[in-house]
Structures are given as C-alpha cells and as structure tokens.
Amino acid sequence: MATLTVSPKQTPFPFAQTAIATFTGKADINFDDAATGISLDIGGSTVDDEEAIVQALAKEAGLADDSSKSTAFFALAKNLRTLAVFPEIVSALDTLDDHLAFRTFLIGHGISAADWIVWGSLKGNIKVLGLLKNNQHSHLLRWFSYFDTLKSTQILLADLASAKANKTRSNKTAAGFALGLQDAVDGHVVTRFPPEPSGYLHIGHTKAAILNQYFAKMYHGKMIVRFDDTNPSKERTEFEDTILEDLQLLDIHGDVVTHTSDHFDKLYAFAIQLIKDGKAYADDTEQLQMREERFNGIASKHRDDSVEANLAHFEEMKAGTTEGQRWCIRAKISVDDPNKAMRDPVIYRCNMLPHHRTGDKWKIYPTYDFACPIVDSIEGVTHALRTNEYRDRNPQYNWMMEAAGVRKVSIWDFSRLNFVYTLLSKRKLHWFVNEHLVGGWDDPRFPTVRGIRRRGMTIEALTQFMLSQGPSQAVVSMEWDAIWTTNKKIIDPIAPRHWAITKEKTVPVTITGGPSAIEVKAVPKHKKNAEIGEKKTVYSSNILIEQEDAQSFEDNEELTLMDWGNAIVRSKEVDAAGTITSITMELNLKGDFRKTKKKITWLAQPTPEHPLPSVKLVDFDYLITKKKLEENDNVADFVTPVSEFKEFAVADANVLDLKKGEIIQFERKGYYIYDNEADGVREFFKIPDGRAAGIASKAGPPAVAAAPVAAPVAAPAKAAEAVSPPSASSMYTVEKFYGNDVIPGEASKMYKVDSIYKD
C-alpha cells in the first residue's frame, strides 16, 4: 500500500491529493506536523509533485481519463488555487458551470483525475469557495457538492480535523466528533451500542449507533451491539430481531452481538462482593418514600444494617419469596451528595416475570446503572459513548467500576438529538400504535428508523448529518429542514425523473401539427446524469395537462412542452364554473424554449396500447401539533387531526419498472419513494426536500381525500411491453441524448436546441 505524507497545517491544504487517496483506497494518509510538503511513496519511489500525485493515484485505481482533455483542467485547477480577483473568479466559475450544464463529470461518464484536481482547487481557495456557495452556478455547485458529500470525503475531513486538533487536545475529553477519542490507541478501540430490546430504534438512537460505528472504524477497532436485557417486564425477543434489522437498514453492523444477560452470574457475584465490602445494602423502603428521602438527603433506616442481614435479604430476593420481593439492593455511595445520581442508587430489584432468554432462572435483575459499567469493562469496551443527558451519572458509572474492582472505561458524551413536533418516548410511540393512529412502527410519520427510511431518508444523509453536528453539547430541539436538505443533496443527482398528472384535474389538449400516429422515444431519465439510463416517452397529438397549468395560460401564449418543444395556445373551452375543459395548441418546434416562461409536464392520453398507470401520491404532516411536549402533557390533547394527505394521479408507464423503495422525482411535484402497490394503484410517499413549506406543520381543517380510481387498463407487464419504440419516427430523428460529447450532434426535427457552448 502506498503512503501519502502531508502536514495537516499545510496551506492551501492539498484536498485533491488526500481526497483521491481516500476515495480510491490506494494510499494511506500519514498526517505529519513536521512534513514540509506533500509526498507519495508508491512502488518504491517518491512523488512530490501535486499534479503527478493525483495522476498516479488515478492511474493506480483505473479511474476514467482522457489526457488530451485533462491537461486543460489541470491547468485550470492550477489557476484556481491562486485566483483572488472577483471578475477572474466569476469567469472561471462560469466556464465550469457551462461545461457541467449537461455533464455529470468533467470528462466522460466517470470520475477522473480531472474531477479531483479541480474539486481540490475549489475547496482550497476560500474566495472561490465563497462565491461558489452564493448559488449562482447551479451546475457547478451540484457537481462540487457530489464530491464534497462522498463518504470518503467526509472521512478525510474528519481525519484532518482530528489531526489538526491532536496537539491541543491534551488531556481534555474530546468535545466534537471530529476531535477523536481521548487516549484512543489505533487498533485497540472498542465501542458498544447497547439498546434495550423493548421497542424499535428511532432517530435518537441513530446518532449513537452511527457514532459508535464511526469511531470503531476510524481507529480500526470493533463495535459491540449489546442488548441491555435487564427488565423482563418490557423486553421481547421480537424487538431484538427488529433492532438488528433496523441497524441493517442503517448499514450498521456490529462485530459481535452480546446480551447483558450473558453476564447475570458475574453481576450477581459482584453484587455479593459489594455487600460483603460494605458498599451495598438491602432496603425495603417504599418507592415513594425512598424517592423523597433521596431528594431530601435522608439516609435509609437500613443503610447501616449488618453484612449478614443484607446477604440474607439478598438471598430472599434471589429466591423470589414474598418477603424477598419487598426488598432491593442499593449502592452505598452517599446520602446527600449534590449530584443526586450519587445518592445510594438501586442496583438490584426483584421481577417475577420470566426472562425472554434465561426463563425463570432468575428472580432478581441488575439495574442498567450497575450492569452497564461492569459489563462494558468485562467485554473490553475502551470508550463508552452516550448522550450528555447521562452526564450527572458519569461519576456513578466510574464509582461502580472502582467499587467492583474492574478495568476503567473512558466516557465520551455527546448532545442528545431532538426534533420539533417529534416524539421519541417509547411510551408515547406505543400509544400511537395501540390507538391505531398510525399503520405500525414503520409508519412514515414515525421517527423510527423504519419510518424515516420508508419515507425516503437515505443512509448517507443520516450519517453525514450526525457527523456534521460537530462539537456542540447543547440539547436543543432541531428543525427537520437541515437533515432533509442533506438528503436532497444526495438523492437529486441520482433520482430518475418521471411525470404524473393529478387525475381529478386533468385537461385534455389537442395538438395541431403533432404526430399523425402515436410514437415512443427513448429520453434520459436524468438530463444531468447519463448513468441513470433512459426511459420511454409516448408522443401523441392528444395529451393531458394539469388544470393549474391550463388556468395560467394566456390566449396565443407560447410555452414549452418538456422533452418535446414549444407550442402555442390557440383556444380554450371553459365551463360555467370556470374550469377549463379542453385546450387546442399548435406545435411550434422552431420556437426557442429559452424564451418561454412556462415549461410544463404532460402525458399522452391513454390508449389500450399505451395505458397510464394509476398512482397515489401521499404527503404527511407531523403527528402532534406542539413543537415540544412537556412531561405532564397528555399526548392525546395534541394529536394532529389529519396527518396524511392523498392525491390520485396518472403517471408515465416507466414507473411500472420501479422496485419497492426506489426514489424518483415527479418533476414539478417533488421527490417520492415507491412504497407498494394495492389493487393496481402504485403508492408513492413524498420525500421532504428541506424547504420551509415542505416541513411546516400543515395542521388545520381536515382535508377531503380524493376518491379511489380504477386500476390501469392493462396489467403492468402488458403496459411495460406496450411502450417499446416503433422502428422509425415520422416526426423526428433522435440521436443518443448525451452522445460522444454530450450535446446531440444532429439537430432534431422535433425541437431545436441552440448550443449553450461557445466555439
């Protein structure tokens, strides 16, 4: 393996070289404060020229390349590193933006050395980056964001931040994800994710799970998934299965799966030893009285009972006798410590219900506060990651390990993740399920892993968002906009584009000058990403458009029919209610689409040979109407009256090829994820895009759902078969949309597109 040595303090930092090394995996990065420049040790030789390093790693990885074209981009990249004059920066950005208008990458259809060298130059010049972020170069920004949000890039940036912070970290606990773990030794770090098997994972758990896996991989260590199964009253085997499935949905995989119940015998022995050492005692104080005494700093009447008496009571507890069930075991830490977590917490209690793994072997079970630190130590955990809501219990965690005489474990805490209008309480989520206000634990309105994944949240967005939280320790209720915006950046470059027309609002349009017979042509699924493939579009002189579009048309207005060309509105039929019932348009393929204000979607009117599949578009609101429920709030008082909105539509037949869980964009409507099919109708859930209107609470008067529609005329297989293109078109000839140089080499007879590039 090659080694790339670089100083984390180098200015400008060589982002291109380090990013391509991380992306390709062809070189390990050695951050060395003493390094005076960047160098690559590869194949027994050393390369210290920055451009040559990029080219060498690209060649080693077999990345796409075209030396005749890459030379110009390498020269441009070199210029970008030093640009400081505003007009020159804008000119350079304009050139790149124009070049990427119909391209996914700079050269060919794959990532090349040219992409990395240009991206690195943009990243390293703060003035250039600032202008780019002004969002005046949408094509370039889309390309730049793709490389910026790659998982490999995020890992590099985290590693770089960690390297920069290495000297100032000293003995202080790391406060941010990028700073690393205190006293971590590469190859020896062990983290753990310890969910209780009493429900489904939600987005709050997601942060902990992602961080545990992130740090385990960062330090080439391992992560334990441990079920904290110490309460038979709540826990079931089915929840263990679903939690493991939820983790798979997040692409999180523990190196080993364990249970706290694996260690019940050892924990019992430790409890006996604590009693013998005078560090624990038996107590039969009633729960409410115990709570009051702890609050007021009053010692239990049993605090100074003899070791023999305490052991006898513990034996009664273990046997599950009537007398034993009255007692618990408390750690003997403090009576009046200012930190109430240190006031003699309960460490063992009785529970007569059978355990889902150990059956009726045990009648006593350790509390989480006692079991967790000891089991962490036993299982070799080096760093216990947990939310800072447990910070008051950190001294208690350390006391338990010291009292038991086990190896110490470092604690690394982080802020809890809260969202507005969102319930993370298992009890309240159970209530919604039990009241049948949701379809189940995977309801897309639920903050469970299953719910948010079913609604279209990607693993990449979750990971990037959690890692982007940085050093903040503040516990705040966040809006959902940031995480959905992150998700949009990931899905937009790869989501195929389709069309749908709302069924109850369709307007038939007759096109004069259109094709004499129905024609089917292949067009790109995504105009900026050739790799997404092609779809079949049906062209006809009889089409459907939406009522909202029709209402906006002026007489004789010229508009653009997307993926076709311009047309002029010649006549409109309107009924007494003001609803447009039909329109006649004249095709004007010589018209300039850049001069029209309206670009509209449309669908050819269905025929037996070319039916339009029926689809149901579903949008959602928050389940509750209050941003943050207080502890004493009754959740039933804040249930959103209507939180599901359905709209029936017809879509292009290409949606019949989609598989469950695929994400698309219905152009001019938004992003959707295909969920299922019922009675011939395909159901799509709308994915929030982070915009304020999309994430605002819609709570208001109940909406009237549209009536169900009939199934498509033909079965899916038949419909899919029906859109195969005829051998020749009488309307136009279409070359490959992207062609060898992206822009079609021959003009189309259907529409004319002037080149946006200058000779």
JOHUMO-V273208 format. One record per residue. PHI is phi in degrees with one decimal (999 if undefined). OMEGA is omega in degrees with one decimal (NA if undefined). NEAR is the number of other ideal C-beta (glycine too) atoms within 12 Angstrom. Layout:
PHI	OMEGA	NEAR
PHI	OMEGA	NEAR
This chain:
999	178.5	17
-72.9	178.9	29
-126.6	178.1	25
-107.2	-178.2	41
-103.9	-177.4	32
-153.9	174.7	41
-85.4	178.6	25
-66.5	-179.1	31
-94.4	-177.0	21
-61.3	-179.2	26
-129.7	-11.3	16
-66.9	-177.0	28
-71.6	-178.8	32
-77.2	-177.6	42
-62.9	-176.6	40
-60.5	-175.3	45
-68.7	-178.8	47
-71.6	-178.9	42
-68.7	179.8	45
-69.5	176.6	44
-65.3	179.3	43
-68.8	-178.2	32
-64.1	-176.4	35
-83.8	-176.5	33
70.7	-176.5	20
-91.3	178.7	29
-152.7	171.9	34
-81.2	-179.5	23
-97.7	177.8	42
-110.0	177.6	24
-82.1	-175.6	31
-128.2	-178.7	20
-59.4	-176.7	18
-83.2	-178.2	14
-64.9	-179.6	23
-94.5	178.8	13
-162.3	179.1	23
-109.6	179.1	38
-146.6	179.3	30
-118.0	173.8	39
-95.7	-175.3	24
-143.6	177.1	28
58.1	178.0	16
83.2	178.3	9
-125.5	-178.2	13
-115.3	177.6	19
-116.2	-178.4	29
-121.9	174.9	22
-86.5	-172.7	18
-60.9	179.6	35
-66.0	-179.4	33
-65.4	178.2	23
-63.9	179.0	42
-61.3	-178.8	46
-64.2	-179.4	31
-65.4	-179.6	33
-70.1	177.4	43
-65.0	179.0	36
-65.8	-179.6	25
-61.8	-177.8	26
-91.0	179.6	27
72.3	179.5	14
-70.4	179.1	30
-59.1	-179.3	24
-156.6	174.7	31
-146.4	-172.0	24
-57.4	-178.1	17
-66.5	179.9	12
-95.1	-176.0	23
-67.2	-179.2	30
-57.0	-179.2	19
-65.3	-179.2	21
-72.3	175.5	38
-64.9	177.9	36
-67.6	178.3	18
-62.9	180.0	30
-60.9	-179.9	39
-63.2	179.2	25
-68.9	-178.1	26
-62.7	-177.0	38
-65.0	-174.3	32
-112.8	-178.3	18
-62.1	179.3	29
-137.8	-178.1	17
-88.5	-173.9	14
-52.4	-178.1	15
-59.8	-179.2	12
-68.9	178.6	20
-63.6	-179.2	31
-60.2	180.0	22
-60.5	179.9	20
-65.4	179.6	35
-66.7	177.5	39
-60.2	-179.3	24
-60.4	179.7	25
-67.1	-179.4	38
-63.8	177.4	28
-62.6	-178.3	22
-63.1	-175.8	32
-93.1	-177.6	37
-58.8	179.9	24
-126.2	-179.9	28
-127.8	173.5	37
-85.7	-179.6	32
-125.8	-174.9	39
-68.7	-178.2	39
-129.8	175.6	32
64.9	-174.9	25
-112.5	179.1	25
-142.7	179.1	22
-67.7	-178.6	34
-129.6	176.2	37
-60.5	-179.6	44
-62.4	179.0	42
-60.5	-176.1	45
-69.2	-177.2	51
-67.8	178.9	44
-72.2	178.4	46
-57.5	-179.3	46
-62.6	179.1	42
-68.3	176.3	43
-63.0	-178.0	43
-64.9	-173.4	34
-89.5	179.8	29
-109.8	-172.0	31
-63.8	178.9	20
-70.1	178.1	25
-63.3	-178.6	37
-62.9	179.4	28
-62.4	178.3	19
-68.5	179.2	31
-62.5	-178.0	35
-71.7	176.6	20
-72.7	174.8	17
67.3	176.4	16
-94.1	-178.9	16
-129.8	-169.9	30
-61.9	-178.1	22
-68.7	179.3	31
-66.9	-179.2	39
-65.9	176.8	28
-61.2	178.9	32
-64.0	-178.9	37
-61.0	-178.1	38
-64.5	178.4	30
-59.4	-179.0	32
-70.8	-177.5	40
-68.0	-175.5	32
-103.6	173.9	35
-59.6	-179.1	29
-57.3	-179.7	29
-63.7	178.7	26
-66.9	179.4	33
-62.8	177.9	32
-64.7	178.2	29
-58.6	-177.3	41
-62.8	177.3	31
-66.1	178.7	35
-64.2	179.5	36
-65.1	178.6	30
-62.1	178.8	29
-64.0	-180.0	30
-65.5	179.5	31
-65.2	-176.0	25
-86.3	-171.1	28
-58.0	-175.1	24
-78.3	-176.3	14
-89.4	-175.9	17
-68.2	179.2	23
50.1	-177.0	12
-98.7	-178.7	9
-79.4	176.9	16
-65.8	-180.0	26
-60.3	-176.5	34
-104.3	-178.5	25
-133.6	-176.2	27
-59.6	-174.9	39
-79.4	-175.6	32
-80.0	179.2	30
90.9	-176.6	36
-102.8	-179.1	41
-63.1	175.5	28
58.2	179.9	22
-74.6	177.4	28
-113.8	-177.4	16
-56.3	179.7	19
89.1	-177.4	14
-122.1	-178.4	18
-74.0	175.9	35
-129.2	175.7	36
-110.4	178.1	43
-146.0	174.5	44
-117.5	-171.1	43
-110.6	180.0	36
-72.4	172.7	39
-86.9	-178.3	31
-78.4	-178.3	35
-124.0	-179.9	29
179.4	-179.5	33
-96.8	177.6	42
-69.5	175.4	43
-120.1	-171.9	39
-64.5	175.1	37
-65.1	176.9	35
-67.2	-175.9	38
-57.2	-179.1	44
-60.1	-179.2	40
-64.3	-178.3	39
-64.0	-178.9	41
-64.8	-179.3	41
-65.9	179.1	42
-61.0	178.9	44
-69.6	-178.6	35
-59.5	-178.1	42
-70.1	177.4	43
-60.4	179.7	35
-74.1	-178.8	27
-58.7	-178.1	33
-103.5	177.8	28
55.5	179.2	17
-107.3	179.6	27
-142.9	178.3	29
-121.5	176.6	38
-100.9	167.2	37
-96.5	-177.2	35
-120.8	177.1	38
-82.2	178.7	39
-84.9	-172.4	36
-100.3	-177.9	38
-112.5	-178.9	41
-134.0	-177.8	27
-61.1	-178.5	30
-67.5	-173.8	18
-114.2	-164.7	22
-96.6	178.9	31
-143.1	179.6	24
-60.9	-177.3	20
-61.0	178.7	16
-71.5	175.0	28
-63.0	-179.9	30
-62.2	-177.6	17
-69.2	178.2	27
-64.3	177.6	41
-63.6	176.8	26
-66.4	178.3	22
-61.2	178.7	37
-63.4	176.7	33
-64.7	177.2	20
-62.6	178.6	29
-94.2	-176.3	39
60.1	178.1	21
-113.8	-175.2	36
-134.5	177.7	22
-71.6	176.3	28
-72.9	177.8	24
-154.0	176.9	21
-113.6	-179.3	26
-128.6	177.7	30
-135.5	172.5	32
-61.1	180.0	39
-64.0	174.8	33
-62.5	-172.1	23
-114.9	-178.1	35
-57.2	-179.6	32
-62.7	-179.5	19
-67.3	-179.8	23
-65.2	176.9	36
-62.2	179.8	30
-64.7	177.5	20
-64.8	178.9	34
-63.4	176.8	43
-58.6	-178.0	27
-65.8	178.1	22
-61.9	178.2	37
-63.6	-179.7	34
-63.4	-179.4	19
-82.9	-179.0	20
74.8	-178.1	20
-104.5	177.6	29
-154.1	-179.3	39
-149.2	178.0	39
-87.9	-176.8	44
-144.5	177.3	37
-116.0	177.3	28
-61.5	178.4	26
-60.0	-171.6	15
-57.1	-178.1	15
-64.3	178.5	10
-66.7	178.5	16
-61.3	179.7	27
-62.7	179.5	18
-66.8	179.9	15
-63.8	179.0	25
-63.8	-179.0	30
-62.8	-175.9	14
-92.3	177.8	14
71.7	-179.1	18
-104.0	-179.2	18
-73.0	174.1	23
-67.6	179.1	31
-65.8	-178.8	16
-98.9	-172.3	25
-60.2	-177.4	28
-110.0	176.0	17
-62.5	-178.2	27
-70.4	176.8	16
-59.1	-178.7	22
-61.7	-179.9	15
-64.7	179.9	20
-64.1	178.4	35
-64.5	179.5	26
-63.9	178.3	21
-64.0	179.2	34
-64.4	177.9	38
-66.7	175.8	24
-62.4	177.9	25
-61.6	-178.4	38
-60.1	179.8	30
-77.5	178.6	20
72.2	179.6	24
-70.0	177.7	19
-57.5	177.7	13
-65.0	-177.3	18
-63.9	-177.3	26
-69.8	178.4	21
-80.1	-169.5	20
-108.2	170.6	37
-140.6	175.6	37
-112.3	179.7	43
-118.7	174.4	40
-72.9	-178.5	43
-96.1	-175.8	31
-105.0	-177.3	35
-158.7	176.6	23
-93.4	-170.6	22
-129.7	177.3	17
-57.1	177.6	19
-55.2	175.1	12
-84.5	-173.2	21
-64.5	176.6	22
-66.0	-178.3	26
-93.0	-177.3	27
-89.1	173.7	33
41.5	-179.5	37
-70.6	176.5	37
-73.1	178.9	38
-119.2	175.8	42
-145.9	176.0	40
-147.6	-178.7	38
-87.3	171.0	33
-154.0	-173.2	28
-85.9	179.8	20
-71.5	177.8	20
-67.5	179.0	19
-84.6	-174.5	29
-69.9	177.0	25
-114.9	-175.1	25
-100.0	177.3	25
64.8	-177.3	13
-102.3	179.5	16
-61.2	-175.9	17
-114.0	173.4	32
-114.2	178.6	30
-123.6	-178.3	41
-139.7	178.8	41
-72.9	172.6	42
-78.8	178.7	32
-59.4	-176.8	35
-60.9	179.3	35
-87.7	-173.4	44
-71.5	-171.1	42
-57.8	-178.2	38
-62.7	-178.5	44
-71.0	179.4	42
-68.3	174.3	40
-54.0	-178.5	39
-66.5	-178.6	31
-60.5	-175.0	30
-84.3	174.7	34
87.1	178.6	25
-62.9	178.2	41
-99.9	-177.3	34
-137.4	178.6	38
-95.2	179.5	43
-93.0	177.9	40
-155.1	-176.7	37
-70.1	-174.4	27
-75.2	170.7	25
-66.9	177.2	20
-92.8	-173.0	27
-59.3	177.6	22
-63.1	-179.4	21
-91.8	179.7	30
-59.4	175.9	28
-61.2	177.7	26
-64.9	177.8	33
-57.2	-179.9	39
-68.0	179.5	28
-62.5	-178.7	33
-59.9	-179.7	40
-66.1	-179.7	31
-66.3	-179.6	22
-64.5	-179.6	29
-81.6	179.2	36
73.3	-179.2	18
-107.2	-179.4	30
-59.7	-179.6	20
-74.7	176.6	23
-123.6	178.8	35
-79.3	176.9	32
-102.0	175.3	32
-129.3	-176.0	37
-110.7	-175.7	32
-144.5	-176.5	40
-70.4	177.7	29
-72.0	-179.1	28
-95.6	176.7	36
-124.6	177.0	28
-124.6	178.4	31
-67.6	178.7	27
55.0	-171.9	31
-130.8	177.3	33
-98.8	175.1	40
-114.8	177.8	32
-73.7	179.0	22
-59.1	-178.3	27
-63.2	-179.1	17
-72.0	177.2	29
-66.1	175.6	35
-57.8	-178.2	24
-61.5	179.0	22
-62.2	179.1	32
-67.1	-177.3	25
-66.0	179.3	15
-85.2	179.3	14
58.0	176.1	10
-86.7	175.2	27
-134.5	-177.9	32
-78.4	-177.9	25
147.5	-177.6	21
-69.5	177.8	32
-102.2	178.1	30
-59.9	-176.8	31
-64.2	175.1	37
-88.2	-178.5	39
-84.3	177.0	39
-83.8	177.0	45
-69.0	176.9	42
-55.6	-179.4	38
-64.7	-178.4	35
-67.0	-176.6	36
-72.2	176.1	42
-68.9	179.7	39
-67.0	179.3	36
-84.6	174.5	37
114.4	176.4	38
-74.8	-178.2	42
-91.8	176.2	36
-60.8	-178.5	29
-61.0	-179.4	31
-66.6	178.4	40
-60.0	-177.9	40
-64.3	-179.0	34
-62.1	-178.2	33
-65.4	-178.9	37
-63.0	-179.0	38
-73.4	-178.6	34
-80.7	-177.1	30
-65.9	173.7	34
64.9	-171.1	21
-83.2	-175.2	23
-60.8	175.4	17
-110.3	-177.6	21
-73.5	176.2	16
-95.3	-177.3	20
-129.3	175.2	17
-91.7	-174.5	21
-90.7	169.1	30
-73.9	-179.7	24
-84.5	-171.7	37
-61.8	-174.2	22
-64.3	-176.6	26
-71.1	178.3	39
-73.6	174.9	34
-64.3	175.8	29
-60.0	179.7	32
-63.1	-179.6	36
-62.1	-179.7	35
-60.5	-178.0	32
-82.9	-175.1	35
-84.8	-174.8	36
-59.4	-178.2	35
-69.6	-173.9	34
-125.2	-178.1	27
-79.7	176.9	32
-60.3	179.4	35
-96.3	176.2	38
-134.0	-179.5	46
-124.2	174.8	41
-144.3	179.1	40
-120.6	180.0	41
-57.9	-168.0	32
-67.8	-176.3	31
-78.9	-177.8	21
-121.0	-176.7	24
-73.3	176.6	33
-126.4	178.0	37
-74.0	-179.0	29
-128.1	174.2	42
-101.5	-178.0	26
-102.0	173.7	36
-87.1	-175.8	20
85.4	179.3	23
-84.5	-178.2	32
-66.8	179.5	27
-74.7	177.0	15
-138.5	-179.4	20
-62.1	178.2	30
-127.8	179.4	31
-126.5	-178.4	33
-129.6	176.6	34
-89.5	176.5	25
-131.3	-178.4	37
-66.0	172.9	30
-72.9	-179.2	33
-145.8	-171.7	30
-67.3	-178.6	29
-108.2	-178.8	31
-145.9	-176.4	32
-63.0	-175.5	27
-68.3	-178.9	21
-70.9	176.5	29
102.9	-176.5	20
-121.1	175.2	27
-129.6	179.7	33
-100.5	177.5	33
-114.0	-178.5	36
-92.9	178.5	40
-108.8	-177.7	40
-151.7	176.4	32
-82.0	176.6	29
-125.4	-175.2	30
-124.6	176.1	43
-120.9	172.5	36
-130.7	-178.4	42
-90.3	-179.4	35
-57.2	-178.6	29
-61.1	176.2	21
-65.9	-177.6	33
-58.9	-178.9	36
-64.0	-176.2	22
-86.0	-174.3	19
-76.9	171.3	31
-92.1	176.0	16
-62.4	179.3	14
62.7	176.9	16
-74.6	175.4	27
-97.5	-179.2	30
-136.7	-179.5	35
-114.7	170.6	31
-86.8	-173.1	41
-56.0	-179.3	29
62.1	179.3	37
-136.7	-177.5	44
162.6	-176.4	35
-85.1	175.1	33
-146.8	-178.4	40
-114.8	-179.8	30
-74.6	-177.1	36
-103.0	179.8	24
-158.7	178.1	21
-136.3	174.1	29
-104.5	-176.7	19
-127.1	178.9	18
-88.5	-174.9	12
-63.0	-179.4	7
-85.2	-179.8	9
88.0	178.3	12
-83.3	177.8	18
-77.9	-175.7	27
-100.4	176.7	21
-166.6	-179.3	25
-140.0	170.6	38
-116.5	177.7	29
-124.4	174.9	40
-109.1	-179.9	27
-66.9	-179.7	34
-131.9	-172.9	30
-71.3	176.8	29
-85.6	-178.5	22
-67.1	-177.4	27
-95.0	-177.3	17
-65.7	-179.3	28
-75.1	-177.5	16
-98.7	179.4	16
-92.1	-179.8	24
-84.5	-173.4	16
-118.1	173.2	28
-115.2	-172.1	23
-118.1	173.1	38
-88.3	-176.0	35
-157.5	174.7	43
-140.7	174.6	44
-63.5	179.0	40
-58.7	-173.4	30
-67.0	173.0	32
-133.7	177.2	22
-55.9	179.9	14
-80.3	-176.8	23
-132.1	179.4	38
-73.3	175.4	33
-107.5	-179.8	43
-61.0	175.3	45
-83.4	179.1	38
-131.7	175.8	45
-117.7	-179.8	38
-100.9	-173.7	39
-117.4	174.4	36
-116.0	-173.7	34
-133.4	172.4	37
-116.2	174.3	29
-64.9	-179.4	35
-77.8	-179.3	40
-123.8	-174.3	37
-98.7	-179.6	24
-109.5	-175.5	22
-60.8	-178.8	23
-141.3	177.8	22
-78.1	175.5	28
-83.3	-175.2	13
-58.9	-176.8	10
-92.7	176.8	7
-73.4	174.1	18
-88.1	-174.5	14
-57.5	-178.7	26
-63.8	-179.5	17
-80.1	-174.2	13
-126.2	179.0	26
-77.2	177.1	27
-64.5	-175.6	30
-56.0	178.9	20
-131.0	-177.5	24
-125.6	177.1	31
-135.3	-175.7	29
-126.1	-175.4	25
-113.9	177.8	28
-137.3	-178.9	36
-97.3	-175.0	32
-147.4	169.1	37
-114.6	-175.5	43
-130.8	175.4	45
-66.9	-171.8	44
-64.4	180.0	41
-64.5	-179.3	39
-67.6	178.5	42
-68.3	-180.0	34
-87.8	-175.7	26
-73.0	175.1	32
-104.8	-179.7	16
-52.9	178.2	15
92.5	178.8	23
-75.3	-178.1	30
-104.5	179.7	40
-136.1	168.0	41
-121.8	167.0	37
-85.6	-172.0	38
-56.1	-179.5	30
72.3	175.9	22
-119.8	179.1	28
133.5	179.2	33
-91.0	-178.3	41
-139.7	174.2	41
-118.6	-179.3	36
-75.6	-174.4	37
-100.7	-179.1	34
-165.7	177.2	24
-129.5	177.8	23
-141.1	179.2	13
53.8	176.0	15
80.2	179.9	24
-110.9	179.1	33
-88.3	-175.1	43
-104.8	180.0	34
-121.5	176.6	42
-98.1	179.2	41
-74.0	179.8	38
-97.9	177.4	45
-58.1	-178.8	38
-108.7	177.3	31
92.4	179.2	28
-72.0	-174.5	18
-56.9	-177.9	15
-65.3	-177.7	13
-78.7	-176.4	25
-108.3	179.1	30
-70.7	178.1	19
-64.9	-178.9	26
-99.4	-175.1	26
-52.5	-178.6	23
-179.9	179.9	14
-60.6	179.6	9
-56.3	178.3	14
-89.6	178.5	20
-90.8	-178.4	11
-72.3	177.3	18
-68.0	179.9	21
-70.1	179.0	13
-60.3	179.7	18
-113.4	-178.6	28
-72.6	178.6	17
-69.5	178.2	23
-57.8	-178.0	31
-60.6	-177.5	23
-118.4	176.2	24
-66.5	-177.6	17
-50.9	-177.4	25
-61.7	180.0	15
-65.4	-178.5	20
-63.6	-179.7	34
-61.8	-179.5	24
-68.3	-173.3	19
-71.6	-175.9	30
-95.3	175.4	37
-67.4	-171.0	18
-71.7	174.6	22
-67.9	-174.3	21
-67.7	-178.4	8
-150.1	179.9	13
-110.0	175.9	22
-88.1	-177.1	16
-93.0	-174.7	28
-166.8	174.0	26
-116.6	-178.0	18
-113.9	173.4	32
-78.0	173.1	22
-54.7	-173.1	21
-58.5	-178.7	31
-88.6	178.6	30
59.1	179.6	18
-74.7	-179.0	14
-129.6	173.7	21
75.9	-177.7	31
-80.5	-179.2	24
-54.3	-176.6	26
-80.5	-177.1	17
-124.4	-179.1	16
-64.5	179.0	19
-89.2	177.2	26
-78.1	179.9	22
-84.4	179.4	36
-156.1	-176.4	32
-114.5	177.5	22
-122.2	176.7	31
-72.1	-179.5	16
-65.1	176.9	17
-91.1	-179.9	18
-102.6	178.6	18
-97.9	177.4	9
-70.7	NA	3
